[in-house]
Amino acid sequence: MTREEYDRYFKINSKNEVIFIGEKLEVFIPERYKDKELMTVTSDISTIAIFHMVVDDKITVKYFLPAFIKIVPSSIDIVLIDEERYVKATLVKNDVWMANRELLRVEKVAYLIWNEFIYWGNIPKWMSYEDVLQLFQTLQDVTGLNFDVPSVVFQTIVSHLARSQKNLDEQYRLTDMKEPPQFIPLHSVAHAATSVTARIIGSYFDDSINVSLLQDKGQTSELEDILRS
């Protein structure tokens, strides 16, 4: 959504609230966020603003803001999309899209997102490879947290976790990149490591030994070089 489109569908009132002024706005938030300290649902919704939404049944928007917002919708439902449960917030004209447009910088958000998206591998399906590569820069810009490491470190991790959907042992960047990637969890044993050394320093030592015995030694990777240095 461009800035011009955003201004057409939202306005700020005297209470510093952001009001939706279109006909209908449907926001789809992964229900699992509730178990990961990323969302609470009562009569309204407090959530990390990383989700997709549909405006007036015609414009699909990828929304990525690593900060908490409070939405006051007209209705809240649970829907199933591609076998995944979502909280669907439906707003109609003059509903509160953002209860306060002043964002609070919360460093904990960076940890929560790292844990959910990278460690557990639950990256939203609408996020592209390039979106994920920019994830940590956006986190630093919004939260004010300085990771104090070069961005190439995070880019190396992301490139290591992005795999071909047809073959999880093949890194996505080595494909023609015409199809969306499949992201594996950072803690994955069977596919996350490409050599014996990287496997046996993983989270599950016994499982890693078994996988290493069953598979060929493989090649070293940039991520293993970082772990060994």
Backbone torsions as a table, in degrees:
resi	resn	phi	psi	omega
1	MET	NA	124.2	179.0
2	THR	-75.0	168.9	179.0
3	ARG	-62.9	-38.1	179.9
4	GLU	-64.3	-41.2	178.6
5	GLU	-66.8	-40.6	179.3
6	TYR	-59.8	-46.7	-178.8
7	ASP	-63.8	-26.2	-179.4
8	ARG	-74.6	-27.7	-174.8
9	TYR	-105.0	-10.0	-176.6
10	PHE	-135.8	150.6	175.1
11	LYS	-142.6	162.2	179.6
12	ILE	-108.5	129.8	-179.8
13	ASN	-97.3	-175.0	-175.4
14	SER	-68.7	-16.9	178.2
15	LYS	-90.3	7.2	-177.5
16	ASN	67.7	24.5	174.5
17	GLU	-91.7	148.9	174.0
18	VAL	-96.4	119.7	-174.2
19	ILE	-106.7	135.4	175.4
20	PHE	-80.9	130.2	-177.2
21	ILE	-121.9	13.1	172.9
22	GLY	-84.9	-165.2	-179.6
23	GLU	-87.7	-42.8	-179.1
24	LYS	-153.1	137.8	176.8
25	LEU	-131.1	120.9	177.8
26	GLU	-110.7	122.9	-178.0
27	VAL	-111.4	126.3	-176.9
28	PHE	-112.0	110.8	-175.1
29	ILE	-116.2	126.8	179.4
30	PRO	-54.1	128.0	-177.2
31	GLU	-63.6	-27.7	-179.1
32	ARG	-61.9	-18.8	177.1
33	TYR	-54.2	-31.4	-177.5
34	LYS	-63.6	-31.7	-178.6
35	ASP	-86.0	-7.8	-175.0
36	LYS	-114.4	19.3	-179.4
37	GLU	62.9	23.2	-178.9
38	LEU	-103.7	-7.7	-179.3
39	MET	-159.6	143.1	168.5
40	THR	-128.9	140.5	-176.7
41	VAL	-124.6	122.2	172.4
42	THR	-128.5	-124.9	171.7
43	SER	-79.0	-15.2	172.7
44	ASP	-129.3	-175.6	-176.6
45	ILE	-130.3	124.9	170.2
46	SER	-107.4	118.4	-171.8
47	THR	-147.9	155.6	168.4
48	ILE	-67.0	136.5	-171.8
49	ALA	-87.9	58.7	176.5
50	ILE	-126.0	99.7	-175.0
51	PHE	-166.2	179.3	172.1
52	HIS	-118.0	156.9	-177.8
53	MET	-147.2	161.3	-179.1
54	VAL	-125.1	126.0	-178.2
55	VAL	-103.7	124.9	176.0
56	ASP	52.0	34.1	176.3
57	ASP	62.7	15.0	-175.6
58	LYS	-139.1	-23.4	-177.5
59	ILE	-114.4	116.3	176.6
60	THR	-94.0	129.0	-174.3
61	VAL	-123.1	130.2	170.7
62	LYS	-89.7	118.3	-175.6
63	TYR	-110.3	118.9	-179.6
64	PHE	-131.0	99.9	176.3
65	LEU	-137.0	104.1	-177.1
66	PRO	-74.4	65.5	178.5
67	ALA	-153.1	158.6	179.8
68	PHE	-85.6	136.7	173.7
69	ILE	-128.8	159.2	177.8
70	LYS	-114.2	120.7	-179.4
71	ILE	-107.7	136.6	178.0
72	VAL	-118.0	85.9	-174.5
73	PRO	-87.1	170.2	174.9
74	SER	-77.8	-29.9	178.9
75	SER	-150.6	153.8	178.5
76	ILE	-130.6	126.5	-179.1
77	ASP	-134.0	165.3	172.4
78	ILE	-109.2	127.2	179.8
79	VAL	-128.0	157.5	179.3
80	LEU	-111.2	121.8	179.0
81	ILE	-128.5	119.9	-179.5
82	ASP	50.7	44.6	176.5
83	GLU	66.8	17.5	176.7
84	GLU	-121.3	137.0	-177.7
85	ARG	-86.3	135.3	179.4
86	TYR	-127.6	146.6	166.2
87	VAL	-86.0	121.0	179.1
88	LYS	-105.0	116.1	175.6
89	ALA	-99.8	124.5	179.8
90	THR	-109.7	121.7	177.5
91	LEU	-110.9	142.4	172.9
92	VAL	-116.6	178.5	-174.4
93	LYS	-53.3	130.8	178.2
94	ASN	79.1	8.1	171.3
95	ASP	-74.9	157.9	-178.5
96	VAL	-85.5	113.4	177.7
97	TRP	-81.9	-37.0	179.8
98	MET	-142.9	113.9	-173.2
99	ALA	-65.7	-22.7	176.2
100	ASN	-152.3	120.9	-175.0
101	ARG	-82.0	-4.6	175.4
102	GLU	-83.4	115.4	-176.1
103	LEU	-84.0	134.4	174.5
104	LEU	-88.8	128.1	179.4
105	ARG	-81.6	111.5	-177.4
106	VAL	-120.1	112.2	-176.6
107	GLU	-63.9	-29.5	-178.6
108	LYS	-60.0	-25.4	179.5
109	VAL	-56.5	-39.6	-179.1
110	ALA	-60.7	-43.3	178.6
111	TYR	-64.9	-44.7	-178.0
112	LEU	-61.2	-42.0	-179.9
113	ILE	-69.8	-42.1	176.2
114	TRP	-57.9	-46.0	-177.3
115	ASN	-64.3	-44.6	-177.0
116	GLU	-75.5	-46.7	-172.8
117	PHE	-85.1	-39.9	-174.2
118	ILE	-96.4	-55.4	-176.9
119	TYR	-63.6	-47.1	-179.4
120	TRP	-90.1	-11.2	176.1
121	GLY	74.1	19.9	-178.1
122	ASN	-90.3	60.8	178.7
123	ILE	-80.3	128.3	-179.7
124	PRO	-53.2	139.4	-175.6
125	LYS	-64.0	-24.7	-178.7
126	TRP	-78.3	-11.9	180.0
127	MET	-79.3	128.8	178.5
128	SER	-82.3	170.7	176.5
129	TYR	-57.6	-43.0	-180.0
130	GLU	-66.5	-35.9	177.0
131	ASP	-59.3	-44.9	-177.1
132	VAL	-69.9	-36.5	177.1
133	LEU	-59.9	-33.1	-178.9
134	GLN	-87.5	-2.3	-173.1
135	LEU	-53.5	-49.3	-171.9
136	PHE	-76.8	-30.3	174.6
137	GLN	-65.5	-41.4	178.1
138	THR	-64.3	-40.7	177.5
139	LEU	-58.0	-45.8	-179.5
140	GLN	-65.1	-41.3	-178.3
141	ASP	-64.2	-40.3	-174.5
142	VAL	-84.0	-43.6	-175.3
143	THR	-84.6	-19.2	-176.2
144	GLY	79.4	6.0	-179.2
145	LEU	-84.7	131.5	177.8
146	ASN	-102.9	114.3	-179.8
147	PHE	-72.0	-17.2	176.4
148	ASP	60.0	32.6	172.9
149	VAL	-137.8	152.9	178.8
150	PRO	-61.8	147.1	179.8
151	SER	-61.7	-24.4	-179.1
152	VAL	-62.4	-25.9	178.0
153	VAL	-63.8	-47.5	179.2
154	PHE	-67.8	-36.7	178.0
155	GLN	-64.0	-35.7	177.5
156	THR	-66.0	-41.9	178.7
157	ILE	-62.7	-46.3	-179.2
158	VAL	-63.0	-43.5	-179.4
159	SER	-65.1	-27.9	177.9
160	HIS	-74.1	-34.6	-176.5
161	LEU	-86.2	-20.3	179.7
162	ALA	-81.7	120.3	-175.7
163	ARG	-125.1	162.7	174.2
164	SER	-67.8	136.8	177.7
165	GLN	-64.2	-28.6	-178.3
166	LYS	-80.9	-25.8	-177.2
167	ASN	-150.2	104.7	-175.3
168	LEU	-69.3	-10.3	175.7
169	ASP	-85.1	-6.1	-178.7
170	GLU	-103.9	123.9	179.9
171	GLN	-68.5	139.9	-174.6
172	TYR	-59.9	-38.6	-176.6
173	ARG	-67.0	-13.1	178.6
174	LEU	-94.8	0.9	177.0
175	THR	-96.8	-176.8	176.4
176	ASP	-76.8	-7.5	174.8
177	MET	60.2	27.8	177.5
178	LYS	-84.5	-27.0	177.6
179	GLU	-100.9	152.6	176.6
180	PRO	-61.2	150.3	179.8
181	PRO	-79.8	164.9	169.6
182	GLN	-110.1	121.5	-179.3
183	PHE	-93.3	132.8	176.6
184	ILE	-100.1	154.4	178.4
185	PRO	-67.3	149.9	177.4
186	LEU	-61.4	-32.3	-177.2
187	HIS	-84.8	0.8	-178.5
188	SER	-59.4	137.1	-179.3
189	VAL	-93.7	-47.7	-170.5
190	ALA	-66.5	-35.9	-173.6
191	HIS	-120.1	-20.7	-173.5
192	ALA	-68.5	-27.0	-179.3
193	ALA	-110.6	144.2	-177.5
194	THR	-110.7	4.4	177.5
195	SER	-144.7	164.8	-178.8
196	VAL	-60.4	-45.1	-177.5
197	THR	-58.3	-47.6	-178.4
198	ALA	-65.1	-33.7	-178.8
199	ARG	-68.4	-45.3	-171.3
200	ILE	-77.4	-7.5	172.8
201	ILE	-99.3	13.1	-179.9
202	GLY	-80.5	-168.4	-173.0
203	SER	-74.0	-28.4	-173.4
204	TYR	-123.9	90.5	-170.6
205	PHE	-59.3	-47.7	-177.1
206	ASP	-62.4	-45.8	178.3
207	ASP	-62.3	-37.9	-178.3
208	SER	-65.7	-38.7	177.0
209	ILE	-60.4	-45.7	-179.2
210	ASN	-61.7	-44.6	179.9
211	VAL	-63.0	-40.9	-178.7
212	SER	-65.0	-35.0	178.4
213	LEU	-70.7	-32.5	-176.7
214	LEU	-82.8	-26.6	-175.3
215	GLN	-109.4	160.4	177.1
216	ASP	-65.3	161.9	-177.0
217	LYS	-58.4	-40.0	176.4
218	GLY	80.3	-172.0	-177.1
219	GLN	-105.8	152.4	172.4
220	THR	-72.3	158.3	-179.9
221	SER	-128.2	167.1	177.6
222	GLU	-60.0	-37.7	-179.4
223	LEU	-65.5	-39.8	177.8
224	GLU	-64.6	-39.5	178.6
225	ASP	-60.2	-38.2	177.3
226	ILE	-66.0	-43.8	-178.1
227	LEU	-65.2	-32.7	-176.2
228	ARG	-85.5	-16.5	-176.0
229	SER	-80.6	NA	NA
